[in-house]
Amino acid sequence: MINNQIIKIASNTKHSGLLNIFTHKSSIKNSLCGDFIKVELVAYKNKIKSMRYETESCVLCEASASLLAKKVKNLSLKDLKKDIIFLKEIKKNKKFNFPPRYKEFKQILNQNTLKRANCVILPFDAIIKAFKFKK
């Protein structure tokens, strides 16, 4: 299930570590496994300028947070909300057709890791909570 590619993604800690510079923040815990994440986001004129995170979690959640922090930079809140809804449907429908922007997530959310999809989705849930998007 966990392979070297997932470990490599998770080890990219460029956006890891909170700086206490944010316009939106949240923290959330996965009630199934205990993973915990805090996110700080800077949004300006309906665009995300940066995302920082700190986790006490498994490697799948770490990898997801690392990829997500890279992907959301300069993304409009409207597009992000649509993307989150689409990605959460992948878990529900078990069809791994990712939007082009999120194709790297195929490495961490696939048939082999589907049972731990909540770990991968947790950083997205933290953003939903931070921006108070409706689920």
C-alpha positions as CSV (number, residue, x, y, z in Angstrom):
1,M,0.0,0.0,0.0
2,I,2.6,2.5,1.0
3,N,5.4,2.8,-1.5
4,N,8.6,4.8,-2.0
5,Q,6.8,7.4,-4.2
6,I,4.3,8.2,-1.4
7,I,7.1,8.5,1.1
8,K,9.0,10.8,-1.3
9,I,5.9,13.1,-1.7
10,A,5.3,13.2,2.0
11,S,9.0,14.1,2.7
12,N,8.6,17.3,0.7
13,T,8.1,19.7,3.7
14,K,8.4,23.0,1.8
15,H,4.9,24.1,3.1
16,S,5.1,22.3,6.4
17,G,5.2,24.3,9.6
18,L,2.9,27.0,10.8
19,L,4.0,30.6,10.6
20,N,1.0,32.3,12.3
21,I,0.4,34.3,9.1
22,F,-3.1,33.6,7.8
23,T,-6.5,34.9,6.7
24,H,-8.1,31.6,7.4
25,K,-7.1,28.7,9.6
26,S,-8.5,25.4,10.9
27,S,-7.7,22.2,12.5
28,I,-9.4,18.8,12.2
29,K,-9.0,15.3,13.4
30,N,-9.9,12.1,11.6
31,S,-12.2,10.3,14.0
32,L,-11.4,6.9,12.4
33,C,-7.7,6.8,12.7
34,G,-6.6,9.8,14.8
35,D,-4.8,11.8,12.1
36,F,-4.7,15.5,13.0
37,I,-3.9,18.5,10.7
38,K,-3.8,22.3,11.2
39,V,-3.8,24.5,8.2
40,E,-3.1,28.2,7.7
41,L,-4.2,29.8,4.4
42,V,-3.7,33.3,3.1
43,A,-6.4,34.3,0.6
44,Y,-6.6,37.7,-1.1
45,K,-9.3,38.8,-3.6
46,N,-10.9,35.3,-3.7
47,K,-7.6,33.6,-4.5
48,I,-5.4,31.5,-2.3
49,K,-1.9,32.9,-2.0
50,S,-0.4,30.3,0.3
51,M,-1.1,27.2,2.4
52,R,0.9,26.0,5.4
53,Y,0.2,22.9,7.4
54,E,1.3,20.9,10.4
55,T,0.2,17.3,11.0
56,E,0.3,14.5,13.4
57,S,-0.7,11.9,10.9
58,C,0.1,8.9,8.7
59,V,2.2,9.2,5.6
60,L,-0.9,9.3,3.3
61,C,-2.2,12.4,5.0
62,E,1.3,14.0,5.0
63,A,1.6,13.3,1.3
64,S,-1.8,14.7,0.6
65,A,-1.1,17.9,2.5
66,S,2.2,18.4,0.8
67,L,0.6,18.0,-2.7
68,L,-2.4,20.1,-1.8
69,A,-0.3,23.0,-0.5
70,K,1.5,23.1,-3.8
71,K,-1.7,22.8,-5.9
72,V,-3.8,25.5,-4.3
73,K,-1.5,28.4,-4.7
74,N,-3.1,31.1,-6.9
75,L,-6.3,29.0,-7.2
76,S,-9.6,30.8,-7.0
77,L,-11.8,29.9,-4.1
78,K,-14.6,29.1,-6.5
79,D,-12.4,26.6,-8.4
80,L,-11.1,25.1,-5.2
81,K,-14.6,24.5,-3.9
82,K,-15.6,22.7,-7.2
83,D,-12.4,20.7,-7.1
84,I,-13.0,19.6,-3.5
85,I,-16.5,18.5,-4.3
86,F,-15.2,16.5,-7.3
87,L,-12.4,14.9,-5.3
88,K,-14.7,13.9,-2.5
89,E,-16.9,12.1,-5.1
90,I,-13.9,10.0,-6.1
91,K,-13.9,8.4,-2.7
92,K,-17.7,7.8,-2.8
93,N,-17.8,6.5,-6.4
94,K,-14.5,4.7,-6.4
95,K,-13.7,6.1,-9.9
96,F,-10.2,7.5,-10.0
97,N,-10.7,10.2,-12.7
98,F,-8.8,13.2,-11.2
99,P,-9.0,16.7,-12.7
100,P,-5.8,17.5,-14.5
101,R,-4.6,19.8,-11.8
102,Y,-4.7,16.9,-9.3
103,K,-3.3,14.1,-11.4
104,E,-0.5,13.5,-8.9
105,F,-3.1,12.5,-6.3
106,K,-3.4,9.2,-8.3
107,Q,-0.2,8.2,-6.6
108,I,-1.7,8.4,-3.1
109,L,-5.4,7.8,-3.7
110,N,-6.0,4.7,-5.7
111,Q,-7.5,1.2,-5.4
112,N,-4.7,0.2,-3.0
113,T,-5.3,3.0,-0.6
114,L,-9.1,3.4,-1.0
115,K,-9.7,2.0,2.5
116,R,-7.6,4.9,3.9
117,A,-9.2,7.6,1.7
118,N,-10.2,9.6,4.8
119,C,-6.5,10.1,5.5
120,V,-5.9,11.5,2.0
121,I,-9.1,13.7,2.2
122,L,-8.3,15.1,5.6
123,P,-6.3,18.2,4.3
124,F,-9.2,19.0,2.0
125,D,-11.7,18.8,4.9
126,A,-9.4,21.2,6.8
127,I,-9.8,23.7,3.9
128,I,-13.5,23.2,3.8
129,K,-13.6,24.0,7.5
130,A,-11.3,27.0,7.1
131,F,-13.4,28.6,4.4
132,K,-16.7,27.4,5.8
133,F,-17.6,25.8,2.5
134,K,-20.7,23.6,2.7
135,K,-20.0,19.9,2.5
